[in-house]
Each structure stands twice: as structure tokens, then as C-alpha cells.
Amino acid sequence: MDTSSSLPDRGHFSDAFRERIRNELRPLFDEARSFTSGGGHQIDIQLRDNCIHFYYRGGKILEIKPRSYAFDQFYFYRPTGKERNYPKTYVEKIAKGKGLDARSPRYPVPGEEEAKRIFDELTQKQGELLGLLHKKEYHAYFDRASREMDVWLACNPKPEREDQHLIALANRAFSEENDFAVIDVEYGVSPKMPYRKLGFTKQCRFDLVAVDRTGQLYVSELKQNLAADRPDSGTDIKAHRQDFNQTLQRDDDLLFSAEMARVVERKKEMGLLADDVTVNRWEKPRFCAAFSGDEAEKAAFRAQCASMNVPLLHVNKDYKIARPERVAEKC
């Protein structure tokens, strides 16, 4: 069954986009790969379908499509004490003339004039920032964008996403400390896929996609603390394993494995993964868990995973990940 050409594919770029990446955009990629912010943070690059996302501290610092750049203007949205802290979705919908849900709003609602004022101010700042890319001032762009995101994250911390980001950065080549290479983050199962979750409209999403030295794929759910794995919360390990069983485990045509193989080859072409990273496209992925939080909570999380027979990847203090067997060896 060869339906891959009509399906979303993170390893796919148009010929024109590939040519632009190799030539016109090469200095931008070089800057992104070498950039370190004032706070010591680096950028992770992930491939999407004819699109590329650049992540900083777990947030998207830049999106590149064949003919456009994007940066979320709401990273500039930090209301002072003189302004009400309206939810982003309220501001955006009202500014664009869209009504809110019929249910009573849970938070303060801006008037149309105020929403447009806020949105226009944010859009102006966004345009000024993206203008640096059009002028090919790539270091200036990443420097300013990262500083804006630092301020936003100080008000809106995302510890699990930051750990996910650090894990992706730390596992791009095999070493004595790690047995896995991370090849994708935030993989969402498209409703167009034959192995989509039937009767379910919400996209199933998985934190990390990694591959071991043999080419075996692992799809992992990452937790940063025990509170994030509350039983029956809908986002606990049990729920994600069920999502996996009802999606990627049903992929009898191995479309996911083939897609990840293309992602790896494309990343190696771009210098984003080590040359010896490969994917066995003839094997289905395996589900596992990972825990990046406090050592005091890790034992309890390990016990929860063991009770469900879910392998647990070992994440060390440098965010490198080792094969599940190493957890038992260290106990």
C-alpha cells in the first residue's frame, strides 16, 4: 500500500524549498545551529511537512515555510498592572471579528476596540522582528526573539517542554552515556493517516520519537513530575499508551516508520543528526515513558510504569537518555 505521497510527511520538502535551504537559507541555519542566548540556551531544529520549526526553551522561536517566516506575536503579550490580562484566544478572536463560545467566559473579555489595539500593537512588534530576517540579520533576530521569549517564559514557565527541548538537544548522536537519538518531538497523528484514532477528532500527540543503535523506533511520553501523571487525568502514561495502541500500533503498513526514516535522512543531510543514526523501517515503534524530574519522585514513577509493563527510559542529569535496561542496572 503506497499512499505516502498524499499523506502528511515530516520528511517531505518541495524541490524549490530544498534548494532554498541549501543556498539562500544556509546562513540562517548555520546561525541557528551555533546560536547560544545570553542565558546559555540553544536552538533545536525539527522538520515538519514542507515546513521547519526552530525551538527555543521548548517554544517555537521561528517557523519557516517555503516563502514565509512566522513568529507568534503573543510572545510580546505581557500585560502590565495597568492592563487586564485577557486570554490570548479572547484577544485574537475578538480582534478578528470572531465571537467567543456561547458558554459564559471564564475570564475578563476585552471590547472590540481594545482587542484590536492590543492585537495591532503585537503584530507591529512581530513585523519589526521578522524584518530582521528579511534583512538577513540572523543573529540579531535570534538574539531579540530569545530575549522576548525569556521574559515571556519567566511569567509562563513550561518546565516539561524545557526538559523535552534539552533532551532533544542532548541526544543527536550516540555516545557512552546515551543509547538513543531523538529524531522528532511533539509528533501528532494526523486525522488523514490510516492509523488515526477512530471516532476521535482530537489529534493524538507524543512527546518524543527516538531511535536506538539498532534502528528500533521508540515513541515516548515525557513527565517532569508525578503531578503530571495523575491517574485517569487523560494525560497520564496509561492514557498515552492507549492512544499509542489505537494509532501507531495499528500501522500495519509501517507508514510511520517510513516517515521517520525519511526524517532521519533529511536531518543527516542538514547536519542535524550523526551519520550513524538510522531507522529500521520494517519494524513498528515501541511505546515507552521517560521521567526528567526530581530523583525523589523517580522511584514512584518507575513503579507506576512497571505496574503497567511500560519501559522507562533513563534520563541522566545531562538529559541524555539510555536504554530501559539501564534503569534496572542502576537500582
Solvent accessible surface area in square Angstrom, and as a share of the most:
residue,aa,sasa,rsa
1,M,147,0.66
2,D,124,0.64
3,T,41,0.24
4,S,31,0.20
5,S,114,0.73
6,S,90,0.58
7,L,27,0.13
8,P,39,0.24
9,D,14,0.07
10,R,27,0.10
11,G,1,0.01
12,H,83,0.37
13,F,10,0.04
14,S,37,0.24
15,D,120,0.62
16,A,65,0.50
17,F,1,0.00
18,R,59,0.22
19,E,93,0.42
20,R,28,0.10
21,I,17,0.08
22,R,131,0.48
23,N,87,0.45
24,E,81,0.36
25,L,0,0.00
26,R,152,0.55
27,P,74,0.46
28,L,0,0.00
29,F,5,0.02
30,D,63,0.33
31,E,36,0.16
32,A,0,0.00
33,R,91,0.33
34,S,82,0.53
35,F,6,0.02
36,T,68,0.39
37,S,10,0.06
38,G,91,0.87
39,G,57,0.55
40,G,49,0.47
41,H,54,0.24
42,Q,80,0.36
43,I,6,0.03
44,D,5,0.03
45,I,7,0.04
46,Q,2,0.01
47,L,1,0.01
48,R,23,0.08
49,D,61,0.31
50,N,38,0.20
51,C,11,0.07
52,I,0,0.00
53,H,23,0.10
54,F,0,0.00
55,Y,17,0.07
56,Y,0,0.00
57,R,43,0.16
58,G,7,0.07
59,G,12,0.11
60,K,73,0.31
61,I,0,0.00
62,L,0,0.00
63,E,26,0.12
64,I,0,0.00
65,K,95,0.40
66,P,36,0.23
67,R,185,0.68
68,S,52,0.34
69,Y,28,0.11
70,A,39,0.30
71,F,5,0.02
72,D,54,0.28
73,Q,23,0.10
74,F,11,0.05
75,Y,26,0.10
76,F,11,0.05
77,Y,25,0.10
78,R,73,0.27
79,P,37,0.23
80,T,84,0.49
81,G,88,0.85
82,K,200,0.85
83,E,67,0.30
84,R,145,0.53
85,N,110,0.56
86,Y,10,0.04
87,P,32,0.20
88,K,86,0.36
89,T,76,0.44
90,Y,30,0.11
91,V,0,0.00
92,E,46,0.21
93,K,72,0.31
94,I,25,0.13
95,A,15,0.11
96,K,109,0.46
97,G,64,0.62
98,K,123,0.52
99,G,65,0.62
100,L,50,0.25
101,D,84,0.44
102,A,117,0.90
103,R,186,0.68
104,S,99,0.64
105,P,68,0.43
106,R,202,0.74
107,Y,111,0.42
108,P,50,0.32
109,V,66,0.38
110,P,4,0.03
111,G,45,0.44
112,E,99,0.44
113,E,151,0.68
114,E,56,0.25
115,A,0,0.00
116,K,88,0.37
117,R,96,0.35
118,I,8,0.04
119,F,31,0.13
120,D,90,0.47
121,E,81,0.36
122,L,9,0.04
123,T,53,0.31
124,Q,117,0.52
125,K,86,0.37
126,Q,32,0.14
127,G,41,0.39
128,E,89,0.40
129,L,0,0.00
130,L,24,0.12
131,G,21,0.20
132,L,29,0.14
133,L,2,0.01
134,H,129,0.57
135,K,129,0.55
136,K,122,0.52
137,E,75,0.33
138,Y,16,0.06
139,H,104,0.46
140,A,41,0.31
141,Y,0,0.00
142,F,0,0.00
143,D,45,0.23
144,R,60,0.22
145,A,0,0.00
146,S,1,0.01
147,R,132,0.48
148,E,29,0.13
149,M,0,0.00
150,D,38,0.20
151,V,73,0.42
152,W,52,0.18
153,L,8,0.04
154,A,84,0.65
155,C,88,0.53
156,N,53,0.27
157,P,94,0.59
158,K,92,0.39
159,P,72,0.46
160,E,47,0.21
161,R,80,0.29
162,E,32,0.14
163,D,12,0.06
164,Q,6,0.03
165,H,10,0.05
166,L,61,0.31
167,I,0,0.00
168,A,2,0.02
169,L,23,0.11
170,A,25,0.20
171,N,0,0.00
172,R,84,0.31
173,A,48,0.37
174,F,31,0.13
175,S,45,0.29
176,E,165,0.74
177,E,79,0.36
178,N,0,0.00
179,D,12,0.06
180,F,1,0.00
181,A,0,0.00
182,V,2,0.01
183,I,0,0.00
184,D,1,0.01
185,V,6,0.04
186,E,24,0.11
187,Y,5,0.02
188,G,9,0.09
189,V,5,0.03
190,S,16,0.10
191,P,86,0.54
192,K,141,0.60
193,M,6,0.03
194,P,48,0.30
195,Y,2,0.01
196,R,95,0.35
197,K,37,0.16
198,L,118,0.59
199,G,93,0.89
200,F,90,0.37
201,T,138,0.80
202,K,152,0.64
203,Q,70,0.31
204,C,6,0.04
205,R,108,0.39
206,F,0,0.00
207,D,19,0.10
208,L,1,0.01
209,V,1,0.00
210,A,1,0.01
211,V,0,0.00
212,D,23,0.12
213,R,125,0.46
214,T,109,0.64
215,G,1,0.01
216,Q,13,0.06
217,L,1,0.01
218,Y,18,0.07
219,V,1,0.00
220,S,1,0.00
221,E,6,0.03
222,L,0,0.00
223,K,6,0.03
224,Q,45,0.20
225,N,50,0.26
226,L,48,0.24
227,A,63,0.49
228,A,32,0.24
229,D,7,0.04
230,R,147,0.54
231,P,109,0.68
232,D,124,0.64
233,S,43,0.28
234,G,54,0.51
235,T,76,0.44
236,D,8,0.04
237,I,0,0.00
238,K,92,0.39
239,A,20,0.15
240,H,25,0.11
241,R,70,0.26
242,Q,82,0.36
243,D,22,0.11
244,F,7,0.03
245,N,70,0.36
246,Q,78,0.35
247,T,0,0.00
248,L,0,0.00
249,Q,76,0.34
250,R,90,0.33
251,D,5,0.02
252,D,111,0.57
253,D,65,0.34
254,L,34,0.17
255,L,15,0.08
256,F,0,0.00
257,S,0,0.00
258,A,6,0.05
259,E,5,0.02
260,M,0,0.00
261,A,18,0.14
262,R,75,0.27
263,V,1,0.01
264,V,0,0.00
265,E,86,0.39
266,R,36,0.13
267,K,6,0.03
268,K,39,0.16
269,E,108,0.49
270,M,27,0.12
271,G,54,0.52
272,L,11,0.05
273,L,13,0.06
274,A,29,0.23
275,D,121,0.63
276,D,94,0.49
277,V,0,0.00
278,T,66,0.38
279,V,21,0.12
280,N,55,0.28
281,R,97,0.35
282,W,180,0.63
283,E,83,0.37
284,K,57,0.24
285,P,5,0.03
286,R,132,0.48
287,F,17,0.07
288,C,0,0.00
289,A,0,0.00
290,A,0,0.00
291,F,1,0.01
292,S,20,0.13
293,G,15,0.14
294,D,86,0.45
295,E,125,0.56
296,A,89,0.69
297,E,56,0.25
298,K,12,0.05
299,A,62,0.48
300,A,46,0.36
301,F,0,0.00
302,R,69,0.25
303,A,61,0.48
304,Q,64,0.29
305,C,1,0.01
306,A,72,0.56
307,S,94,0.61
308,M,39,0.17
309,N,135,0.69
310,V,8,0.04
311,P,57,0.36
312,L,13,0.06
313,L,3,0.01
314,H,31,0.14
315,V,8,0.05
316,N,39,0.20
317,K,177,0.75
318,D,67,0.34
319,Y,63,0.24
320,K,45,0.19
321,I,1,0.00
322,A,1,0.01
323,R,89,0.32
324,P,27,0.17
325,E,99,0.44
326,R,48,0.18
327,V,10,0.06
328,A,75,0.58
329,E,115,0.51
330,K,130,0.55
331,C,114,0.68
